[in-house]
Amino acid sequence: MADNNTELVALFLETSRRTLLGEYWPRLREAVAPLTQDQVWWRPNDASNSIGNLLLHLNGNVGQWLVASFNRGEEKRNRPAEFAAQGGLTAAELLECLGSTLDAAGKVLGRLTVEELLASYEIQGYRVRGLDAVYHVVEHFGMHYGQILYIAKAQTARDLGFCRELNKTGRLD
């Protein structure tokens, strides 16, 4: 049974790492990098977030749920500030910050064990298993990644072309 657990953990972590760092992150970076300061901080209304807010929020979430929790580090996140910000940082600065946090998260995902995934953690006042924390980060990142791409496309009227290989037949050839 231990071999099956180890294999399953390796597959789960590989898929999580590939999705977060190999798919979402490069595409997000490509969509955001060319944006102007005004585009990064644009909000359609006061009840909505800008790309800048969402990048700050993703940085805080990944740092808290993956990096700090699994490294047993001090949690320094200021979640309300992620949504209150209304400018100041450029797309390049926001991407650099998030990239650094994702590098640290990639190291965590590269070394987690069965025991760590089954262990209990308290994150944001929630009691979760390590498996829940990893799943939460990938799912949460994917949700906001989609919002960021939508805003970027709305701002630039540009097809990001992420599925070009499917344009002819709808299937990989």
Secondary structure, DSSP 8 states (H G I E B T S, - for coil): -HHHHHHHHHHHHHHHHIIIIIIIHHHHHHHHTT--HHHHH--SSTTS--HHHHHHHHHHHHIIIIIIHHTT------HHHHHH--S-S-HHHHHHHHHHHHHHHHHHHHH--HHHHHSEEEETTEEEEHHHHHHHHHHHHHHHHHHHHHHHHHHH-----TTGGGTTTSS--
